[in-house]
Amino acid sequence: MANLSWQNWSNSVMAQPHEIHRPPSEAELINIVQNANKHNSNIRVAGSGHSFVPLCASDEIIVSLDGLQGVVNINAVSHQATVWAGSKISQLGEPLLDQGLGMANMGDIDRQSIAGAISTGTHGTGKGLGSISTQIVGLRLILADGSVREVNTQTDPILFKAAQVSLGALGIISQVTLQLLPAYRLHEKTWAEPFDKCMEKLDSYINATRHFEYFWSPKEDACACKALHPTTAFDIDPSTPFTPPEGRLSRYISKERIDFSHRIYPSERNVKFNEMEFAIPAKLGPDCVRAIRKLMQENHPDVLWPIEYRTLAADDIWLSPAYQRETVTISIHQAAELPYEAFFADAEAIFRSFDGRPHWGKMHSHSAGELRSLYPKWDDFLATRKKVDENGRFLNPYLKQLFGI
Ligand SMILES: Cc1cc2nc3c(=O)[nH]c(=O)nc-3n(C[C@H](O)[C@H](O)[C@H](O)COP(=O)(O)OP(=O)(O)OC[C@H]3O[C@@H](n4cnc5c(N)ncnc54)[C@H](O)[C@@H]3O)c2cc1C
């Protein structure tokens, strides 16, 4: 049988599956799973392919849910919406706004599928805000035998805690129910300031706004800061112009704008890169970022891509990198066409020494043994996975190695 080809966003993962399916209906999706079962084939489901590691790779079957997109229903009273799992986050903002609703938080981009985003614990920034997985109140899961399970805290609290971040290892999510907020507008301010100044004021920046993050640029030793805060205003008040703390630094222009939240959160990422990110206990965040900056300045001065620093609230999701701890996430990047291995390996050693938990969709080399020591519910997750997929229908070599199976 001729092999097809699949690759991820940054081209760090190439796969040659025998079959790629794009089912137009849930019934067709179930049919694909049942057939795979009959022929003892393995299946991986892909969202937008924005993960940097081979989570979606398969040399057997890859299923895309691009045919299952859009809003299924909205409950304006409970502020909940059920959406097809293949929906890109970018497709949800306007229909939700039409019903007076918005997502509590979003990441840097909105190109991910909603199921792909929650399956790796994708998050934005905000001290009091959890990852997108914490916005989920229910899922519809196609299991290995083709049966359909409605999973939520009432029907199956154990499976729900495993499924909120599952790396696609429990089954295929066909629908997701989100808990939303009444639609809100955000006031965005961006500015740049020297690293030391930014670090001096970091706590006050984080506490003063609903969302704060910065990108530290090695070239200028400066932080491009971004603060977002809810507002009832419709537009910037020209009588109170925004005065950035340090004025301008060469490449950055201070700016501000106001719009509905889903139009403010996402940025454009047009240049391809590879990325590593670790979730660090919040109180260790400043020391960890200083150590990574020192590493870049002293040992990897050739790397010109920034460090991103964000905050994340603790949650109770078994495989969430923020499980039971207030978190800071620190990401490093390298251009997709340049070598990253030596830099990422040196940085990973530092992240390890700060008790870092790797982002599931980004590069790392943690073993199953290390992951077990970082995740108190690791064995519970593996036991739940085995219970719902005894034959490993949804595993690939990468996941087998990750889980130590
Ligand atoms: C430019 C860029 C910006 C990014 N910004 C952020 C950010 O701000 N914050 C952050 O935390 N991460 C960020 N990431 C990482 C990204 O959000 C995650 O890797 C996310 O999982 C990608 O979503 P996706 O739809 O592309 O999923 P994929 O990468 O296609 O899949 C991810 C996982 O989800 C599983 N999956 C997908 N669909 C289903 C389904 N229907 N049922 C079950 N499992 C499923 C897959 O099997 C796989 O295990 C970024 C990545 C890129 C490339």
The ligand as an SDF file (V2000), in Angstrom:
LIG
                    3D

 53 58  0  0  0  0  0  0  0  0999 V2000
    2.8980   29.0450   16.6540 C   0  0  0  0  0  0  0  0  0  0  0  0
    2.5270   28.2700   17.8890 C   0  0  0  0  0  0  0  0  0  0  0  0
    2.0400   28.9420   18.9970 C   0  0  0  0  0  0  0  0  0  0  0  0
    1.7040   28.2340   20.1580 C   0  0  0  0  0  0  0  0  0  0  0  0
    1.2580   28.9360   21.2420 N   0  0  0  0  0  0  0  0  0  0  0  0
    0.9620   28.2600   22.3840 C   0  0  0  0  0  0  0  0  0  0  0  0
    0.5020   28.9510   23.5450 C   0  0  0  0  0  0  0  0  0  0  0  0
    0.3210   30.1730   23.5430 O   0  0  0  0  0  0  0  0  0  0  0  0
    0.2680   28.2270   24.6680 N   0  0  0  0  0  0  0  0  0  0  0  0
    0.4880   26.8780   24.7260 C   0  0  0  0  0  0  0  0  0  0  0  0
    0.2810   26.2810   25.7860 O   0  0  0  0  0  0  0  0  0  0  0  0
    0.8810   26.1950   23.6370 N   0  0  0  0  0  0  0  0  0  0  0  0
    1.1310   26.8530   22.4750 C   0  0  0  0  0  0  0  0  0  0  0  0
    1.5200   26.1470   21.3660 N   0  0  0  0  0  0  0  0  0  0  0  0
    1.4690   24.6790   21.4080 C   0  0  0  0  0  0  0  0  0  0  0  0
    0.1070   24.1920   20.9010 C   0  0  0  0  0  0  0  0  0  0  0  0
   -0.9440   24.9620   21.4550 O   0  0  0  0  0  0  0  0  0  0  0  0
   -0.1520   22.7360   21.3040 C   0  0  0  0  0  0  0  0  0  0  0  0
    0.8750   21.9260   20.8150 O   0  0  0  0  0  0  0  0  0  0  0  0
   -1.5300   22.2520   20.8630 C   0  0  0  0  0  0  0  0  0  0  0  0
   -1.7100   20.9470   21.3260 O   0  0  0  0  0  0  0  0  0  0  0  0
   -1.6710   22.2910   19.3560 C   0  0  0  0  0  0  0  0  0  0  0  0
   -3.0240   22.1050   18.9720 O   0  0  0  0  0  0  0  0  0  0  0  0
   -3.3560   21.3420   17.6250 P   0  0  0  0  0  0  0  0  0  0  0  0
   -4.7940   21.4600   17.3360 O   0  0  0  0  0  0  0  0  0  0  0  0
   -2.4000   21.7300   16.5800 O   0  0  0  0  0  0  0  0  0  0  0  0
   -3.0810   19.8470   18.1000 O   0  0  0  0  0  0  0  0  0  0  0  0
   -2.0870   18.7660   17.4770 P   0  0  0  0  0  0  0  0  0  0  0  0
   -0.7020   19.2430   17.6420 O   0  0  0  0  0  0  0  0  0  0  0  0
   -2.5430   18.3900   16.1370 O   0  0  0  0  0  0  0  0  0  0  0  0
   -2.3550   17.5570   18.5000 O   0  0  0  0  0  0  0  0  0  0  0  0
   -1.9880   17.6890   19.8590 C   0  0  0  0  0  0  0  0  0  0  0  0
   -2.4890   16.4770   20.6430 C   0  0  0  0  0  0  0  0  0  0  0  0
   -3.9150   16.5190   20.6790 O   0  0  0  0  0  0  0  0  0  0  0  0
   -4.4200   15.2810   20.2620 C   0  0  0  0  0  0  0  0  0  0  0  0
   -5.7290   15.5320   19.6340 N   0  0  0  0  0  0  0  0  0  0  0  0
   -6.0160   16.4000   18.6460 C   0  0  0  0  0  0  0  0  0  0  0  0
   -7.3310   16.3330   18.3510 N   0  0  0  0  0  0  0  0  0  0  0  0
   -7.8620   15.3930   19.1720 C   0  0  0  0  0  0  0  0  0  0  0  0
   -9.1620   14.8410   19.3310 C   0  0  0  0  0  0  0  0  0  0  0  0
  -10.1970   15.2540   18.5860 N   0  0  0  0  0  0  0  0  0  0  0  0
   -9.3420   13.8730   20.2570 N   0  0  0  0  0  0  0  0  0  0  0  0
   -8.3190   13.4450   21.0170 C   0  0  0  0  0  0  0  0  0  0  0  0
   -7.0580   13.9220   20.9000 N   0  0  0  0  0  0  0  0  0  0  0  0
   -6.8400   14.8960   19.9970 C   0  0  0  0  0  0  0  0  0  0  0  0
   -3.4000   14.7400   19.2930 C   0  0  0  0  0  0  0  0  0  0  0  0
   -3.5070   13.3490   19.1380 O   0  0  0  0  0  0  0  0  0  0  0  0
   -2.1250   15.1360   20.0050 C   0  0  0  0  0  0  0  0  0  0  0  0
   -1.8290   14.2200   21.0210 O   0  0  0  0  0  0  0  0  0  0  0  0
    1.8560   26.8160   20.1970 C   0  0  0  0  0  0  0  0  0  0  0  0
    2.3420   26.1380   19.0640 C   0  0  0  0  0  0  0  0  0  0  0  0
    2.6670   26.8550   17.9270 C   0  0  0  0  0  0  0  0  0  0  0  0
    3.1860   26.1260   16.7170 C   0  0  0  0  0  0  0  0  0  0  0  0
  1  2  1  0
  2  3  1  0
  2 52  2  0
  3  4  2  0
  4  5  1  0
  4 50  1  0
  5  6  2  0
  6  7  1  0
  6 13  1  0
  7  8  2  0
  7  9  1  0
  9 10  1  0
 10 11  2  0
 10 12  1  0
 12 13  2  0
 13 14  1  0
 14 15  1  0
 14 50  1  0
 15 16  1  0
 16 17  1  0
 16 18  1  0
 18 19  1  0
 18 20  1  0
 20 21  1  0
 20 22  1  0
 22 23  1  0
 23 24  1  0
 24 25  2  0
 24 26  1  0
 24 27  1  0
 27 28  1  0
 28 29  2  0
 28 30  1  0
 28 31  1  0
 31 32  1  0
 32 33  1  0
 33 34  1  0
 33 48  1  0
 34 35  1  0
 35 36  1  0
 35 46  1  0
 36 37  1  0
 36 45  1  0
 37 38  2  0
 38 39  1  0
 39 40  1  0
 39 45  2  0
 40 41  1  0
 40 42  2  0
 42 43  1  0
 43 44  2  0
 44 45  1  0
 46 47  1  0
 46 48  1  0
 48 49  1  0
 50 51  2  0
 51 52  1  0
 52 53  1  0
M  END
$$$$
